[in-house]
Amino acid sequence: MSTKKETVLDLGKFIDKNVRVKLSGGREVTGVLKGYDQLLNLVMDETVELLRDPEDPLRITDQTRVLGLTVCRGTAVMVVSPTDGTDEIANPFLQQEEV
């Protein structure tokens, strides 16, 4: 029985690349992944937080806040995804507003 902890994710391929991280509580940040450990603690540089709409906390606005060099605690990390090759599309399930 091995006591060495291993992470399920292989984040090594994202080192020095832009990633988007969703954190528990709804915060989202983007930045350059500089390092990580087996507990999913992330070190990110040039980090920018995507601010949420105060009236609708589920909606991300165009406003951002520059954070710089950050450490994201592994227990708060929900999703890590590369920003290269991803595009935002319109939600097909939203009902169109009638004019």
Buried (B, 14 or more C-beta within 10 A) or exposed (E): EEEEEEEEEEBEEBEEEBBBBBBEEEBBBBBBBBBBEEEBBBBBBBBBBBBBEEEEEEEBEEEEEEBEEBEBEBEBBEEBEEEEEEEEEEEEEEEEEEE
